[in-house]
Amino acid sequence: MKKIAVALMCMIMATGAAMAQKQFTFGPKIGVDYTHFWGKDVSHDGVLNYQAGLFMEYRFNDKVSIAPEVVFAAQGGKYKWVEFNGLEISTTDHLNYINVPVMLKFYVAPSLSIDLGPQLGINIYKKATDKWTAEGKDLKDTYELNGVKTVDFGVGLGLTYNIAKDVFVQGRYTMGMTKVFNSGESKNGNAQIAIGYRF
């Protein structure tokens, strides 16, 4: 009787562990971003950047889950302008954030989900680089950007496709809803493609 009880307990514990593993997963993700600024009278061009971080996902059932992330993301944009002496300068804004998106995932198929949710971003780096050509030489100058807001808020929408049991690819666009700078109308925009691994 003791052996049967022990065996049953082991089976229950194993089943519970399997269910927990099925419900909760986590792991790293890495990707490339096309970041830009948008808003009224904003004329910046986009730039290629990157992201890397961690995610976790809790499955409520086969159809719905929640997936918070903590991601380092290099963001920004670029534009050209002309000085009073006619010198053309290309300026790239480098704004790095720790982003915390919380995505609600709706599984429309076993391997495909539609992802929607808010994102909070904390700015940790804010510099700009000017590049120009003078007397046949390529020159540049990097300096601190003033007036960058510390907190950024956005909303993300995308898709996740599980290409294997533990591997997924993800496409998402996050639209910033708050102004990046204390002056002007620029808001962050981020189109991203990432790959992740589930533990």
C-alpha positions as CSV (number, residue, x, y, z in Angstrom):
1,M,0.0,0.0,0.0
2,K,2.9,2.3,0.8
3,K,4.5,1.7,-2.5
4,I,1.2,2.4,-4.3
5,A,0.8,5.7,-2.3
6,V,4.4,6.7,-3.1
7,A,3.9,5.9,-6.7
8,L,0.7,7.9,-6.9
9,M,2.4,10.9,-5.2
10,C,5.2,10.7,-7.6
11,M,2.8,10.7,-10.5
12,I,0.8,13.6,-9.2
13,M,4.1,15.6,-8.6
14,A,5.3,14.8,-12.1
15,T,2.0,15.8,-13.6
16,G,2.0,19.0,-11.7
17,A,5.6,19.8,-12.8
18,A,4.7,19.1,-16.4
19,M,1.7,21.3,-16.2
20,A,3.7,24.1,-14.6
21,Q,6.3,23.8,-17.3
22,K,3.6,24.0,-19.9
23,Q,2.0,27.0,-18.3
24,F,5.2,29.0,-17.6
25,T,8.2,29.5,-19.9
26,F,11.0,32.1,-20.0
27,G,14.2,32.8,-21.9
28,P,16.3,35.2,-24.0
29,K,15.4,37.1,-27.2
30,I,17.4,39.1,-29.6
31,G,16.5,41.1,-32.7
32,V,17.0,43.9,-35.1
33,D,15.0,47.1,-35.0
34,Y,14.1,49.9,-37.5
35,T,13.7,52.9,-35.3
36,H,12.4,56.3,-36.1
37,F,10.6,59.4,-34.8
38,W,7.1,60.3,-35.7
39,G,4.7,63.1,-35.0
40,K,3.6,66.5,-36.4
41,D,6.2,68.2,-38.5
42,V,8.8,65.5,-37.8
43,S,11.1,64.8,-40.7
44,H,13.6,62.3,-39.3
45,D,14.7,59.2,-41.2
46,G,14.8,55.8,-39.6
47,V,17.9,53.9,-38.6
48,L,18.8,50.2,-38.1
49,N,19.3,49.2,-34.5
50,Y,19.2,46.2,-32.2
51,Q,17.6,44.8,-29.1
52,A,18.3,42.0,-26.6
53,G,16.6,40.9,-23.4
54,L,14.6,38.4,-21.5
55,F,10.9,37.4,-21.6
56,M,8.6,35.1,-19.7
57,E,5.2,33.8,-20.7
58,Y,2.4,32.4,-18.6
59,R,-0.3,30.5,-20.4
60,F,-3.8,30.9,-18.8
61,N,-5.1,28.3,-21.3
62,D,-4.5,27.2,-24.9
63,K,-5.8,30.5,-26.3
64,V,-4.5,33.3,-24.0
65,S,-1.2,34.1,-22.2
66,I,0.6,37.1,-20.8
67,A,4.2,37.8,-21.7
68,P,6.2,40.5,-19.9
69,E,9.7,41.3,-21.1
70,V,12.8,43.3,-20.1
71,V,14.7,44.5,-23.2
72,F,17.6,46.7,-23.9
73,A,16.9,48.6,-27.1
74,A,19.0,51.0,-29.1
75,Q,16.7,53.5,-30.7
76,G,16.8,56.9,-32.4
77,G,16.6,58.5,-35.8
78,K,18.6,60.7,-38.1
79,Y,18.1,63.9,-40.2
80,K,20.1,66.3,-42.4
81,W,20.4,70.1,-42.0
82,V,22.4,72.9,-43.5
83,E,24.5,75.5,-41.5
84,F,24.4,79.2,-42.4
85,N,27.7,78.7,-44.4
86,G,26.1,76.0,-46.6
87,L,27.8,73.1,-44.8
88,E,25.5,70.0,-44.9
89,I,25.4,68.0,-41.6
90,S,23.9,64.6,-41.0
91,T,22.8,64.1,-37.4
92,T,22.0,60.8,-35.8
93,D,20.2,60.7,-32.4
94,H,21.2,57.7,-30.2
95,L,18.7,57.0,-27.5
96,N,19.0,53.7,-25.6
97,Y,16.1,52.4,-23.4
98,I,15.3,49.7,-21.0
99,N,11.9,48.7,-22.3
100,V,9.3,46.7,-20.3
101,P,6.5,45.6,-22.7
102,V,3.7,43.5,-21.2
103,M,2.0,41.6,-24.1
104,L,-1.3,39.9,-24.0
105,K,-1.1,37.0,-26.5
106,F,-4.1,35.6,-28.3
107,Y,-3.3,32.2,-30.0
108,V,-5.2,32.1,-33.2
109,A,-3.5,28.8,-34.0
110,P,-1.3,26.4,-31.9
111,S,1.9,28.0,-33.2
112,L,0.7,31.6,-33.9
113,S,-0.3,34.4,-31.6
114,I,-1.4,38.0,-32.0
115,D,0.4,40.1,-29.4
116,L,-0.9,43.4,-28.0
117,G,0.1,45.4,-25.0
118,P,1.6,48.5,-23.4
119,Q,5.3,49.3,-23.0
120,L,7.2,51.4,-20.5
121,G,10.6,52.6,-21.5
122,I,13.4,54.2,-19.3
123,N,16.0,56.2,-21.2
124,I,19.6,55.3,-20.1
125,Y,21.7,56.9,-22.9
126,K,21.1,60.1,-24.9
127,K,23.7,61.3,-27.4
128,A,23.9,62.6,-30.9
129,T,26.5,62.4,-33.6
130,D,27.1,65.0,-36.3
131,K,28.9,64.0,-39.5
132,W,30.1,66.3,-42.3
133,T,32.7,66.6,-45.0
134,A,35.1,69.6,-45.1
135,E,38.2,70.1,-47.2
136,G,37.9,66.5,-48.4
137,K,37.9,65.0,-44.9
138,D,35.0,63.1,-43.2
139,L,34.5,64.6,-39.7
140,K,32.2,63.9,-36.8
141,D,31.3,65.1,-33.4
142,T,29.4,63.2,-30.6
143,Y,27.8,65.1,-27.8
144,E,25.2,64.8,-25.0
145,L,21.6,65.4,-26.0
146,N,19.6,67.7,-23.7
147,G,15.9,67.7,-23.1
148,V,15.4,64.0,-23.5
149,K,12.5,62.7,-21.3
150,T,13.5,59.8,-19.0
151,V,10.2,57.9,-19.3
152,D,8.6,56.8,-22.6
153,F,5.3,55.1,-23.0
154,G,4.1,53.1,-26.0
155,V,1.8,50.4,-27.3
156,G,2.9,47.4,-29.2
157,L,1.2,45.1,-31.8
158,G,2.7,42.1,-33.4
159,L,2.8,38.4,-34.2
160,T,4.7,35.5,-32.6
161,Y,5.3,32.2,-34.6
162,N,6.7,29.1,-32.9
163,I,9.0,27.6,-35.5
164,A,9.9,24.8,-33.1
165,K,8.9,23.6,-29.7
166,D,11.3,26.0,-27.9
167,V,12.1,28.5,-30.7
168,F,10.0,31.4,-31.9
169,V,10.2,34.4,-34.3
170,Q,8.5,37.6,-33.5
171,G,7.5,40.7,-35.5
172,R,6.2,43.8,-33.7
173,Y,5.7,47.5,-34.1
174,T,5.7,49.7,-31.0
175,M,4.3,53.2,-31.4
176,G,5.4,55.7,-28.8
177,M,2.5,57.7,-27.3
178,T,4.6,60.3,-25.3
179,K,7.0,62.9,-26.6
180,V,10.7,62.0,-26.6
181,F,12.0,65.5,-26.0
182,N,10.8,68.4,-23.7
183,S,10.2,70.4,-26.9
184,G,8.9,69.4,-30.3
185,E,6.5,66.6,-31.3
186,S,8.8,63.7,-31.8
187,K,7.6,60.3,-30.6
188,N,9.4,56.9,-30.8
189,G,8.5,54.3,-33.4
190,N,10.1,50.9,-33.5
191,A,9.6,48.1,-36.0
192,Q,11.3,44.9,-34.8
193,I,12.0,41.3,-35.7
194,A,13.3,39.0,-33.0
195,I,14.1,35.4,-32.3
196,G,13.7,33.8,-28.9
197,Y,14.3,30.5,-27.0
198,R,12.0,29.1,-24.4
199,F,13.3,27.2,-21.4
